Amino acid sequence: MPHRTGPLRPIRYGARVKIALMDTGIGLLAAAAAVRRLRPDADLVLSSDPDGMPWGPRTPEDIRARSLAVAEAATAHRPDALIVACNTASVHALPTLRARLEPDLPVIGTVPAIKPAAAGGGPVAIWATPATTGSPYQRGLIRDFADGVTVTEVACPGLAEAVQYADEAAIDAAISDAAERTPADVMTVVLGCTHYELVAGRIRAAVQQAGLPPLVLHGSAVAVATQALRRINELPAPEAPVEGTLTVILSGREAQLPSAALAYEEGRLLQAVSPAGR
């Protein structure tokens, strides 16, 4: 089924909005917090698969199957849009999810922000999981959007898992290892995994070189949140009442936010300003 990019329903500005997000784990917090800031009145459904992590080593067929299961757990709550807040799922399962759910439910994927990063010149580094680094998918984005710009692909083994469990020592070690393999003249870093956005400040501090201009980081959270609202013809309304609910689904089970989520500003924001799901 072809992907429709236009609005799928009449403008409902001011009406109740429900946005679902899916990921392997807590990487979806960054996009969820972005939605919450843009629309404090939006109900959020966060569906992840901690029982199945990590997805990176799994086969594409397995990733597609698990993505469908996570998506269907979210869509049971009848959202207006679904954000696939996971680079791995977007690479391997986005066409499958769109074929199953659209046009009734808009599905918004997550693509590493290589195009805007390259537009600023270079050199650019792309931090991503080992499964994504060097993949035909990522190489295709570099070819299409970064022609003539120096781009270094930096695999970050263990970083997503360390972020998932808020393992401070492992986070520091993984970031330090990746920073050592990032060229010293890099001016821009693309965060090619949604988990990495939760530790963006620590990545910046590790890569920033003395005497060079401030490092530019490109994530995807704000872009996908904005696109989700655009797809359902809703407008940002950061001044709206803070009344949006939060529903958390962990491998198909309704639950509370994992304790590790509260180690990050985005998780604390969602818990602090969200009434119980309904």
N, C-alpha and C positions, 0 to 999 in steps of 0.2 A: 504494500500500500504506500503511495507516495507520501512524503513528509509535507505537511501543510505548515507554512510559516506564518500565515496571517491569523488574526483573531478568530477564535472559534465560537464566540457567543457575543451577544450585545453588551455594550458597556454597562457595567453594574457598579459604577463608582459609589462608594459608600455602603455597598451591600456586604454581607458576610463573605469572607474569602477564606478558603482552606487550601493550604499548600502542603503537599507531601514531599519528603526528601528521602532518598535511599542511598546507602553506602555499605561497604563492608563493615565499617565500625564508626568511630566518632569523628572521622574526617568531615562528615556532613555538618558538624557544628558551625563551621565558618559560614557556609551558605545559609544555614538556618538563622544564625544571628543577623546576617545581612537582610534576610526577609523580615525578621522581627523589627529591625531598625527602620526599614522602608515602610512597613505596614504593622504597627504595633497591635492593630486590631485583627490581624490574620490568625486563624487557627493553624497550628503546625502539627504534622504527623511525621515523626522521625522513625524510619524503619531500617534496621541494620542486621548484620549476620555475625555477631561475635562468635557463635558456635562454629562457624565455617572459616574464620580467619586463619591465615591470610589467603586471599584469593589469587595473588600473583602466581604462585607455583601451579595452580590448577589448570586443567585443560580448558580451551575456549568453550567446549561443549558444557563442561561443568559450571563454568562461570555464567554462561547463559541460563542454565537451569536454576542456579542459585539466585541470579538476578531476577528472574521471573518470580521466584518464590518470595523474595523480599519485596518486590513491587506489588505483588498481589496482596500481601499482608497490609501494605499501605493503602491500596485502592479499595480495600474492604471498608475503609472509612470515608469513602466517596469524596476525595479531594477534587479541587478544580484544576490542578496541574500537578505533575510529578517531576521533580528535579532529580536527575541521576547525578548525585554529588560524589562521583567516584570516577576517576580516570580509567581504572581497569574495566569497570562495568561499561563505561562509555565506549571504550575501544572494542570490546568483544560482544556486547549485548544490546547496544543501542538500537540497531535495526530490528532486532527481535522484539524488543520492548515496544517500539513504535508500531510494528506490524500487529502486535497483540492489542495495544491500548488506544492508538489513534484511529480515527479522528475524535472519538468521544472524549479522550483525556489527552491534553497536550503533554508531551514528554520532552524535557529540556536536558540535553546532555552537557557534559563538562569537557571542554577542550583546553589543553594548555595554552596559555596566552602568548604564543610564539609570535603571532602577527603584530600585536601592539608593541611587544618587546623589540622586535626587529625594526619596527618603524622608527624607534629612537636611535638607531644606529647600533654600534657594537663596541666591544665584543659582548656576546651574550652567553650565559651558561643556563642549561636546562637541568634542574635537579629533578630526578624522577626515580621510580622504583627500578630495580634491575630488570624486571619483566618488560617495562615500557622503554627503558633506555636502549637505543639501537634498534627498536622495533620498526617494521615497515610503516606503521601508523605515524610514529613520531618523525621518522625520516621524511615521510611524505609532507608533513606540516612544515618541516624545515625547508624542504625543496620548494614548496608552494609559497611560503610567506617570508623566508629569510634569505632569499637569493642575494648574494653579494655581501652578506653580513657574516662575520666570524662567529660560529656557534660551537660551543663545547657541550657535549652530553655528559652529564655527571650522574652515575648511578649512586644511589644512597641506600645500600643494604642495611636493613634493620631499623631505619629511621621511622617508617610508618608504624611498625610494631611497637617501638619504644614510645612513640607518641600515644598510641592506642592505650597503653597501660600506664601512662604518665611516669615512666621509669626515667627519672632525672639523669642518672649516671649513663644509661644507655643512650638517651637523647644527646647528651653532651658528646659522647664518644662517636656517635654516628655523624653528627654535624661536623665535628672536628675532622673526621676522616674525609668527608666529602669536601670540606673547605680546603684541605690540603691538596686535593686533586682539581680544584677550581683555579684556572689561570689568574695570576695576580692582577692582570689588567682588565678583568671583567668589570663592566659597568652596570650590567643588568642581569638579574637572576629570575628565571621563570620557575615558579613552584609547580611542578608537574604532578603533584599528588595532593589531594585535598587535605590530608593529614598535616602536610608541611605548613599550611597556612596558620595552624594553631601555634607554631613555634617560629613564626616569621621574624620576630625581633631577635631571637637567638641566632637565626641564620644570618641576618644582616650583620650582627656584631662579629660573627666568625669570619665573614667574607670581606667586610669592609677593610680597605687598605688605607693606611695613614697617608695623607697628602693627596688623595684622590677625591673627586666629588662624591657626594652621598650615593650609596648604592641604591638602585631602583629595583624593587621587587614587584613581580607581576603574579598575582593570584587570579582565581576565577570566581570567588564567592559573590562579589557584588554584581558581576556581569550576569551570572546565571540567575541570581535573585531578580534582577531587573528584567531579564528576558522572560522569566516565568510570569511576572505581572503583565508584561506586554502581550504575551501569548493569550491571556484571558481578558485583554482589554481593560486591565485595571491600572490605576495610576499610583505612584508612590504617594504616601500620605503620612510622613513621619510624625505629624502632629495629631494623628488619630488617637482615640482613647486606647490605653494600654489594657486591652481586654482579651487578646487572643489566647486561646488555650494551647496546651502542649500535650501531645500523646506520644509515648515512646514505645516502640515495638522492638524487642530483641529476639532475633531468630524466630519470629512468629508469635512471641509472647508479649503481652502488654506488661510494662515494667516502669520503673523510675529511671531517670538518667543515671548511667553508670557513675560510680564514685570517681573514676578517672576523669570523666568529663568536667568535673568541678575543679580540676587543677588548672583549667584554662578559662580565660576571660569570657570566651563565647559561651561556654557551658554555664558559668555563673550567671551571665546575663539572662539566658533562657530560663533558668530556674527561678531567678529573682522576679522576673516580670511576667511569668506565665501562670495563669490559674490552672487548676487541674483539668486534664482533657475531658471532653464530653462528647 
